[in-house]
Amino acid sequence: MTEASGDIGRLLAIMARLRDPERGCPWDREQTFATIAPYTIEEAYEVADAIQRDDLPGLKDELGDLLFQVVFHAQMAAEAGDFGFADVVRGIADKMLRRHPHVFGDADIADAAAQTRAWEAHKAAERDARAAALGRAPSVLDGVALGLPALARAVKLQNRAARVGFDWPDIRPVFDKLTEELGEFRREIDGGDAARLEDELGDVLFVVANLARHLKIDPEAALRRTNGKFERRFQRIEALLAERSRRPEDSDLAEMDALWDQAKAEERR
């Protein structure tokens, strides 16, 4: 047994003990797939956060946390008699072999672009097979996970539709559509119907995601960057107010807006 497989065995044993009906942890024992899923998503984001911060020690820890989520789900599935961790590993290993015939077989793929096309073709064939097993017609939108962040899912749905020709040829009509949706949203603000207002805002965000896709910008990454910028500048406002022995709640919008401009100017130096 290699060192890595020994460590995996140790982790699996720890997870099994945590879920033991008699000797396990009360919290771990009462969890389900549904209650653990939000933690799985959170851990994936923390992996992305460590990468964005170029924090390699943090990345190591976050990858461990994400691996623990995989082990947790596999343990619950094993308890139900559905599958175990070894089945998860075997499944992904088989999938990688199947999707890389140019590496593990005799296929010849010239470059990265050709590999991307081949990869998508393999995935499409797998989606079609799953749909057939369920007794329904396949859709090009099959397999776009509901649990994805909404902006990321919008881009994936749009990319899938674009592959079969449902897309604007360039960015100009996307801007026109954004102007149209903003106008509809503005009109609903005056209408007072909360459900229709939410629906129109969703349309605006969907077009913004499409705009980002045409510009080859990841809207999730762009928004995370803006969130970080807002956080950094607002914390600078707090620091500047603290120098005056004050807090934001002791200030007003005019003062904080001026301090915001100061924070922006400091970043440009």
C-alpha positions as CSV (number, residue, x, y, z in Angstrom):
1,M,0.0,0.0,0.0
2,T,1.4,3.4,-1.0
3,E,1.6,6.3,1.5
4,A,-1.3,8.1,-0.3
5,S,-3.6,5.0,-0.3
6,G,-2.7,4.5,3.4
7,D,-3.7,8.1,4.2
8,I,-7.0,7.7,2.3
9,G,-7.7,4.5,4.2
10,R,-7.1,6.5,7.5
11,L,-9.5,9.2,6.4
12,L,-12.2,6.7,5.4
13,A,-11.8,5.1,8.8
14,I,-12.2,8.4,10.6
15,M,-15.3,9.2,8.6
16,A,-16.8,5.8,9.3
17,R,-16.2,6.3,13.0
18,L,-17.8,9.7,13.0
19,R,-20.9,8.2,11.5
20,D,-20.9,5.1,13.8
21,P,-24.4,4.8,15.2
22,E,-23.1,4.1,18.8
23,R,-19.7,5.7,19.1
24,G,-19.8,8.4,16.5
25,C,-20.4,12.2,16.6
26,P,-24.0,13.1,17.1
27,W,-23.8,16.0,14.6
28,D,-22.2,13.8,11.9
29,R,-24.6,11.0,12.4
30,E,-27.7,13.1,11.8
31,Q,-26.5,14.7,8.5
32,T,-27.9,13.8,5.1
33,F,-26.9,14.5,1.5
34,A,-29.2,17.5,1.5
35,T,-27.8,19.0,4.8
36,I,-24.2,18.4,3.7
37,A,-24.5,19.8,0.2
38,P,-24.3,23.5,1.2
39,Y,-21.0,22.7,3.0
40,T,-19.7,21.0,-0.1
41,I,-20.4,24.1,-2.2
42,E,-18.9,26.3,0.5
43,E,-15.7,24.3,0.6
44,A,-15.4,24.5,-3.2
45,Y,-15.6,28.3,-3.0
46,E,-12.9,28.3,-0.3
47,V,-10.6,26.4,-2.6
48,A,-11.2,29.0,-5.3
49,D,-10.6,31.8,-2.8
50,A,-7.3,30.3,-1.7
51,I,-6.2,30.1,-5.4
52,Q,-7.3,33.7,-6.0
53,R,-5.2,34.8,-3.0
54,D,-2.3,32.7,-4.2
55,D,-2.3,31.1,-0.7
56,L,-0.8,27.6,-1.3
57,P,-0.7,26.6,2.4
58,G,-4.4,27.6,2.5
59,L,-5.1,25.8,-0.7
60,K,-3.7,22.6,0.8
61,D,-6.0,22.9,3.8
62,E,-9.0,23.8,1.6
63,L,-8.5,20.9,-0.7
64,G,-8.4,18.6,2.4
65,D,-11.7,20.1,3.5
66,L,-13.2,19.5,0.0
67,L,-11.9,15.9,0.0
68,F,-13.6,15.4,3.3
69,Q,-16.9,16.4,1.7
70,V,-16.4,13.7,-0.9
71,V,-15.6,11.1,1.8
72,F,-18.7,12.2,3.8
73,H,-21.1,11.8,0.8
74,A,-19.5,8.5,-0.1
75,Q,-19.9,7.2,3.5
76,M,-23.6,8.1,3.6
77,A,-24.1,6.4,0.2
78,A,-22.3,3.3,1.4
79,E,-24.5,3.1,4.5
80,A,-27.5,3.2,2.2
81,G,-26.0,0.4,0.1
82,D,-25.8,2.5,-3.0
83,F,-22.0,3.1,-3.6
84,G,-18.8,3.7,-1.7
85,F,-15.7,5.8,-2.0
86,A,-14.0,3.1,-4.1
87,D,-16.8,3.3,-6.6
88,V,-16.4,7.1,-6.8
89,V,-12.7,6.7,-7.5
90,R,-13.2,4.0,-10.0
91,G,-15.9,6.0,-11.8
92,I,-13.8,9.1,-12.2
93,A,-10.7,7.1,-13.3
94,D,-12.8,5.3,-15.9
95,K,-14.2,8.6,-17.1
96,M,-10.8,10.2,-17.5
97,L,-9.6,7.2,-19.5
98,R,-12.7,7.3,-21.7
99,R,-12.4,11.1,-22.3
100,H,-8.6,11.0,-23.1
101,P,-8.3,8.4,-25.8
102,H,-5.4,10.4,-27.3
103,V,-3.4,9.8,-24.1
104,F,-4.6,6.3,-23.0
105,G,-5.6,5.0,-26.4
106,D,-4.9,5.3,-30.1
107,A,-6.8,8.5,-31.0
108,D,-4.9,11.4,-32.5
109,I,-5.8,14.9,-31.3
110,A,-3.8,17.7,-32.8
111,D,-4.1,20.5,-30.3
112,A,-6.0,21.9,-27.2
113,A,-8.9,23.2,-29.3
114,A,-9.4,19.8,-30.9
115,Q,-9.2,18.2,-27.4
116,T,-11.9,20.6,-26.2
117,R,-14.2,19.5,-29.0
118,A,-13.5,15.9,-28.4
119,W,-14.1,16.3,-24.7
120,E,-17.5,18.0,-25.3
121,A,-18.4,15.2,-27.8
122,H,-17.7,12.6,-25.1
123,K,-19.7,14.5,-22.5
124,A,-22.6,14.9,-25.0
125,A,-22.6,11.1,-25.7
126,E,-22.7,10.4,-21.9
127,R,-25.6,12.8,-21.4
128,D,-27.5,11.2,-24.3
129,A,-26.9,7.8,-22.7
130,R,-28.2,9.0,-19.3
131,A,-31.3,10.5,-20.9
132,A,-32.0,7.2,-22.8
133,A,-31.6,5.3,-19.5
134,L,-34.3,7.6,-18.0
135,G,-36.6,7.0,-21.0
136,R,-36.7,10.6,-22.3
137,A,-35.3,12.6,-25.2
138,P,-31.9,14.2,-24.5
139,S,-31.5,18.0,-24.4
140,V,-28.4,20.0,-25.1
141,L,-29.0,21.6,-21.7
142,D,-28.9,18.3,-19.8
143,G,-26.3,18.2,-17.1
144,V,-26.0,21.9,-16.3
145,A,-26.1,21.6,-12.5
146,L,-28.9,23.3,-10.6
147,G,-26.5,23.9,-7.7
148,L,-24.2,26.2,-9.7
149,P,-24.1,29.9,-8.9
150,A,-26.8,31.5,-10.9
151,L,-24.4,33.6,-13.1
152,A,-22.2,30.7,-13.8
153,R,-25.2,28.5,-14.7
154,A,-26.5,31.2,-17.0
155,V,-23.2,31.2,-18.9
156,K,-23.2,27.4,-19.2
157,L,-26.8,27.3,-20.4
158,Q,-26.0,30.0,-23.0
159,N,-22.8,28.2,-24.1
160,R,-24.8,25.0,-24.6
161,A,-27.4,26.8,-26.7
162,A,-24.7,28.6,-28.7
163,R,-23.2,25.3,-29.8
164,V,-26.4,24.5,-31.8
165,G,-26.6,28.0,-33.3
166,F,-28.9,29.7,-30.7
167,D,-26.7,32.8,-30.2
168,W,-26.2,36.3,-31.5
169,P,-23.4,36.6,-34.1
170,D,-21.6,39.5,-32.2
171,I,-21.9,41.7,-29.2
172,R,-24.1,44.6,-30.6
173,P,-27.5,42.8,-30.3
174,V,-26.5,41.8,-26.8
175,F,-26.2,45.4,-25.8
176,D,-29.5,46.1,-27.5
177,K,-31.1,43.4,-25.5
178,L,-29.6,44.7,-22.3
179,T,-31.1,48.2,-23.1
180,E,-34.5,46.5,-23.7
181,E,-34.4,44.5,-20.5
182,L,-33.3,47.5,-18.4
183,G,-36.3,49.4,-19.9
184,E,-38.7,46.7,-18.9
185,F,-37.1,46.5,-15.4
186,R,-37.5,50.2,-15.0
187,R,-41.2,50.1,-15.9
188,E,-41.8,47.3,-13.4
189,I,-40.3,49.4,-10.6
190,D,-43.2,51.8,-11.1
191,G,-45.7,48.9,-11.3
192,G,-45.2,47.7,-7.7
193,D,-45.5,44.0,-8.6
194,A,-42.7,42.3,-6.6
195,A,-42.9,39.0,-8.6
196,R,-42.7,40.7,-11.9
197,L,-39.9,43.0,-10.7
198,E,-37.9,40.0,-9.6
199,D,-38.5,38.3,-13.0
200,E,-37.4,41.4,-14.9
201,L,-34.2,41.7,-12.8
202,G,-33.5,38.1,-13.6
203,D,-33.7,38.9,-17.3
204,V,-31.3,41.8,-16.9
205,L,-28.8,39.6,-15.1
206,F,-29.1,36.9,-17.7
207,V,-28.3,39.3,-20.4
208,V,-25.3,40.7,-18.4
209,A,-24.1,37.1,-18.2
210,N,-24.5,36.7,-21.9
211,L,-22.6,40.0,-22.4
212,A,-19.7,38.6,-20.2
213,R,-19.7,35.4,-22.2
214,H,-19.4,37.2,-25.5
215,L,-16.5,39.3,-24.1
216,K,-14.9,36.0,-22.7
217,I,-15.1,37.4,-19.1
218,D,-16.1,35.1,-16.3
219,P,-19.0,37.0,-14.6
220,E,-18.5,35.2,-11.3
221,A,-14.8,36.2,-11.2
222,A,-15.6,39.7,-12.2
223,L,-18.2,40.1,-9.5
224,R,-15.9,38.5,-6.9
225,R,-13.2,41.0,-7.9
226,T,-15.7,43.8,-7.5
227,N,-16.8,42.4,-4.1
228,G,-13.2,42.4,-3.0
229,K,-12.8,46.0,-4.2
230,F,-15.9,47.1,-2.3
231,E,-14.7,45.3,0.8
232,R,-11.3,46.9,0.6
233,R,-12.5,50.4,0.1
234,F,-15.3,50.3,2.7
235,Q,-12.7,49.0,5.2
236,R,-10.6,52.0,4.3
237,I,-13.6,54.2,5.1
238,E,-13.8,52.6,8.5
239,A,-10.1,53.1,9.1
240,L,-10.3,56.8,8.1
241,L,-13.3,57.3,10.4
242,A,-11.5,55.5,13.2
243,E,-8.7,58.1,12.9
244,R,-11.3,60.6,13.7
245,S,-12.5,58.5,16.7
246,R,-15.7,57.7,14.8
247,R,-17.6,54.8,13.3
248,P,-19.7,54.5,10.1
249,E,-22.9,54.7,12.1
250,D,-21.7,58.0,13.5
251,S,-21.1,59.4,10.0
252,D,-23.5,60.2,7.1
253,L,-23.6,59.3,3.4
254,A,-22.0,62.5,2.2
255,E,-18.9,62.1,4.5
256,M,-18.6,58.4,3.7
257,D,-18.9,59.1,-0.1
258,A,-16.1,61.6,0.2
259,L,-14.0,59.0,2.0
260,W,-14.8,56.4,-0.6
261,D,-13.4,58.8,-3.3
262,Q,-10.3,59.2,-1.1
263,A,-9.9,55.4,-0.9
264,K,-10.2,55.1,-4.7
265,A,-7.7,57.8,-5.2
266,E,-5.2,56.1,-2.8
267,E,-5.5,52.9,-4.8
268,R,-4.5,54.7,-8.0
269,R,-1.3,56.1,-6.6
